[in-house]
Amino acid sequence: MSALLWITVASLAAWCWLLLCQGFFWRTDVRLPPRREPDAWPPVCVVVPARDEAAVLPSSLPSLLAQDYPGRAEVFLVDDGSTDGTGDLARELSRRHGGLPLTVGSPGEPPAGWTGKLWAVRHGIGLARARDPEFLLLTDADIAHAPDSLRTLVSAARAGGFDVVSQMARLRVESAWERLVVPAFVYFFAQLYPFRWIGRRGSRTAAAAGGCVLLRADMAERARIPDAIRHAVIDDVALARAVKGAGGHVWLGLADRVDSVRPYPRLHDLWRMVSRSAYAQLRHNPLLLLGTVAGLALVYLVPPAAVVASAAGGGTATAVVGGVAWAVMAGTYVPMLRHYRQPLWLAALLPFTASLYLLMTVDSAVQHYRGRGAAWKGRTYARPDAVPDEG
């Protein structure tokens, strides 16, 4: 057997393992667990960190203010040093639309060792504690919620005894680059953090989706959220880990009626979104980077390369094994494309999309070692690992 055939067989074996042994990550049926409405609805405070979000607030904030929640609920929007009138716009939207009470606060510049977003979250939680809520809904300024979003989250948390109930918002897929890159973003996330494992008691796998996180207020205190994760790059994953570390029960699944309204029309916009935190995901470890690059190449690039090479005399066996691996790969991507209502032929392009993510990850490492610091919403941090998720 040729070396290429051996490598292709290894790629197919990896896909068989991913298909059957990685928590069925490719399935998209992990949705809100069974829920029942409580006899008495607990008080909830919604915390929205916002920095220069005037462009998206008109499409997102009214959906929060219009929540059909039978209990007491209030929205706290924390204006994190915006220069585009975010705070004033939020007040105007509240006056215009009514609904839940809105408080707009400002935390000032974050002290050393804090990311701006988590400092804003801390300020919002501090304001909320005066209302003595049972739950906190942490949601980003670009997330639009269906009218029953809050009540379904609370019902699921109460019924399942969860300390965190988080939903992966449906990201926007309108431009050509969004269609190519965005469903894969959620697909790769689920591959790293299989949703079924996250919700299993005793499992060490922990993750959340920062756009929609319902958190028990007493667990926030017990897990020291957000103080314990103030340096976190990927703050939603760090939050889930802190809660699990404190003995909490976490659930994460896909959302049907929670949507991000933030556009990423160009490849450059998507590239920045991924490269900002990709190397942090690898703990800034060059060995993990090399292993990730090699793994992505083996799993995603070898199958199409084997098929192409066979056409140039690489052998029939290589073509068959590579074709089967490519088919398995594409098949695991089809459910996510259906979830995003995208054409299924995009599944065949997953190797190309994976190559983009590989380059984004390498670029993230290059930025780290050039020591440029991490930039988020016009604010630059001295520490390369001190930047929050954008949403």
N, C-alpha and C positions, 0 to 999 in steps of 0.2 A: 504494500500500500504506500502511496506517495504521502509526503508530509502534508500537502494540502488536503488530502482526503482525511488523514488523521485529525487535522484541525477542524475540518467540517463536521466530522463525527462528534468531536468534543462540543461543537456549537449545538448540534442537534440534541445531544445529551443534556446540555444546559437548559435548552428549551423544554425538554420533557420534564426536567426537575421543576422549572418555573411554572409550568402548566399545572402540575399536580401537587407540588410541595411548598409553594410560597403563598399559602393562605387563600388560594383561588383569587389572587389580587385582581385578575382580569374581569371578574364578574362585577356587574354594576347594580346588583339587587340589594346592597346594604343601604337601606333607607331607615327613616325614623322607626324605632322599635314600637311594639304595641303600646298604646297609651290609653289612659282613662282620665276623664276630667275630675279634678279633686272636688271635695265637698266645699272647701273654702280655698279660694285662689290666693296664693302667697304674694306679698309685695315684691316687685321687681324693679330694678334700676338698670337703665340702658346707658352704657358708657361708650362714647364715640370719640376717639382721638382724631383730630383733623388738622392738617397743615396744608395750606394752599389748595383747598378742595372746592373752591367756588364753581369750578367747571362741572362737577358731578353732583354737588349737593341738591340742586333742583330735581334731580332724578332719583335721589336716594332718601334724603331726610323726610320728605312728606310721607313716605311709606312707613317709616318708624312712628311718626306722629299719628298716623291713622291706624295703629294696631288695635284690633278688636280684642282687647284683653279685659276679662270680667273683673279682675282685681285691681289693686293700686299699682300704677306704673308711672315712671317718670324718665325723661331722657336728659342725659348730661353730655353735652358736646364740649370737648376741651379743645380750644383753639390754640394750637401749638405754634405760636409766633408767626401766624400767617401774614402775608403781605398783599393778599388779593381780596381782602374783605370777607373772609370765610365766616368770622363770628357775626358780623353785621348781617350777612346774607341769611345765616341760620335763624337769627331773630326775626327777620322779615318773613321767612318761610313759615315760621311758627305763627306769626300774626295773621298771615294770609290763609293758612290751612287749618289752624286750630288743632284739636286732637290732644294728645298727651302733653302734659306740661314740659317745657323745655328750659333748661338752665345752661347758659353758655359761660364757661370758665376759662381762665388762662393760667397756666402753671409757671410762666416765666422760663428762662433758659435752664436747661437741665444741668445739674451739677456734674462734675467729673465722675466718670464711671457709669453714667446713665445714657441710654439711647433716648432720643427725643420722644419717640412714640411711647415707650414704656413709662417715661416720666409723666407724660400726659395721661396715660392709663392710671398711674398712681394717684394723680390729682383727681381724676374723675371718680375713682373708687373712694377716695377720701370724702368727696362731696356726697357720694351716695350713702356712705355709712350713717350719716345723720338721719336718713330715712329708715334705717334698720331693715334693709331688704333681706329676703331669704335667698334670692337669686340675683346675679349680675349678668346681664347680657353684654358681652364685649363684641362690638361689631365695628367694621371699618366704614369710613365715610363714603365709600363707593359702592356699598352693598344696599340693594333694594330688597325689602321683605314683603312677602304677601301679607294681607291683612290678618291672617290667622297664624302667622309665623311664631309669635311670642307664646301664644296659648298652646300650640302644639309642642314647642320645645319644653315648656314647663310641664305639660302633661306627661311627656316621655320621661323627663328626669324624675318626676315624682313616682311614676308607675314602675320604672326600672331601678330606682334607687341609685341613679347616677349622680356623681359630683360634677361631671362635665358632660354636656351634650353639645357636640359640634357638628356643623354641616358644611361640607365643601360646596361653596357657592358655585353656581353655574357661571363660568367666565364667558366674556363676550367672544363670539366667533362670527365676525362679519367680513373682515378683510381677508385677502388670500393668505397672508402670513398667519393671521389668527387661526384660520382653519387648519393650516399645516402644523402649527406649533402648539396651540393651546390645549386641544384634547390630549396630546402627548404629555403635556405638563402634568395633568391630573393622573394619567396612566402611569407615568414614572413615579409619581408620589405614592400611588397605591402599591406599586411594586416594592418601594422601599419600606412602606408602612402599611402592610395589608390590613384593611379595615376590620376584618373578622378577628384578627389577633388583638387589635387595640381594645375591642369591647369585651375580651375574654378575661375574667377574673384570674389573677395569678400570672398573666402574660406580662413580659417585660416590654413589649412593643407599646410605645406611647406616641401619640401625635394628635394634633387638633388642626383645624383650619381657622386661621385668625379672623376671617371675615365674619364668622358666626360662632361664638363660643358662649354657651350658657353655663355659668359657674356658680356653684353654691357659695354664698358669702362666707359661711363659717369655714369652708374648705379653703377659700382664698386666704383667710387669716392663718389657718393651720399650715398651709404650704408656703406662706409668706409671699403671696403673689401681689405685686410684681417684683418686690425687693429681691427675692431669691434669684430672679432671672434678669436682672437689670442690664447685664452685659450681653444678653442673648442676641445672636444674629437672627436665628429663626425662632422668633419668640413664641409662636403658637406651639411648636413641637416642645420647646423648653417648658412651657406652661403645663402641657400634658404630662411631661416627665416629672415635674415637681409635684403635681397632684397625685400621680401614681406612687411617687416616692413617699408621700405622706399617707399612703394607704387608701387613696381615693379610687373610685370606679369611673372610667372614662369611656365614652362612646363617640365614634366618628363615622359618618356616612355621607353619601351624596345627597344633595338637595334638589328638589324639584321646583320650588318656588322661592328660592333665595338666589338672587342674581347679582353679579358684579356689573356695574355700568361703566367701568373704566375702559377706555379704548386703548388698544395696542396696535395701531394701524400699520406700523412699519416694523421690519425686522429689527431695526435698531432699538425700538421700544421694548420688544420682547427680549432681545439680547441683554439689555440692561437689567430687566426684571430677573432673569435667571442668573447672570454672571455676578450680580451683586452679592448673592449668598451661596453660590455653588461650592466654592472652596471652603467656606465656613462649615458646610455640611460634612466636609471631609476633615474637619477639625484642623485645617491648615497643615495637614500632614502630607509631605511629598510622597511617602510610600503609599498612602491611601490614594493619592492622585494617580500614581503610576498604575496601581491595581485597578482603579476605576476605568482609566483609559483602556487598559488591556482587556478588561471585562466587557466594556461597551463594544470594543472592536470585535472580540470573539463572538459575542451574542448577537449583535445587530449588523455588523458589517461583513463578517465571514460568509454567511449564507448567500447574499447576492453576489459577492466576489467569486464564490465557488461556481455559481451558475454561469457567470460571465467567463470565468477561466476555462470552464469545460467547453465552451463554444470555440475556444482557441486551442483545443487539444488537451484539456485537463482531465478528460476521462468521463465515461458515462456514470460511473458510480459516484464520482464527486458531484456531478450535476444533480443526480437523484437525491443524494443526501442533503445537498445545499437547498434544493427545491423544497424538500419536505420541511426543513428547518425554517425556511422563509414562509412557508404556508402556515406552520404552527404560530410563528411570530405574528403574521397578519391576522390569523384567526383570534388570537388573544386581544388584538386591538379593536376588532369589530364591535364588541359591546360598548366600548367608550365612544366610538364614532356614532353609534346609534343613540347613545345618551345625549350627545351634542347635535344630533340630527344632521350629520354630515354624510356626504357620499361615501359608500363603503370602499370604493377604489382607492381612497386615501390610505387604506391599510397597507397596500403594496409599497407605499412611499415611506413607511416607518423607518427603514434603514437610513434614508436621507435625513429625516427629522432627527434621528438619533445621532447622526454625524454632526448636526448643528449643535445639539446639546453637548456633545463631546468637546467641540471647539469652544462653546461658552464656558465650560468648566475649566478648560486650560486657560482661557482668557481671564477668568476669575483669579486663578493662581498667579498669572502674570501681573495683574493689577496689585495683588497682595505683596508680591516681592519687589515691585517697584516702589512700594511705600507711599503710594499716593494718598492713603487714607480712604475712608469710605464716605461716599456722598449720598444723602437722602433728602429729597425735597429742598435742595439748595443749602443744606447744612452739611458741613464736612466734619468728620470725626477723626481725631488723631489716631485712634485705635482702628486698625482695619477690620476688627471683628466686632465693632460696636455700631451696627446698623440694623434697624428693624425691617420687617417685611413691609412692603408698600401696600399690599392689599390684593 
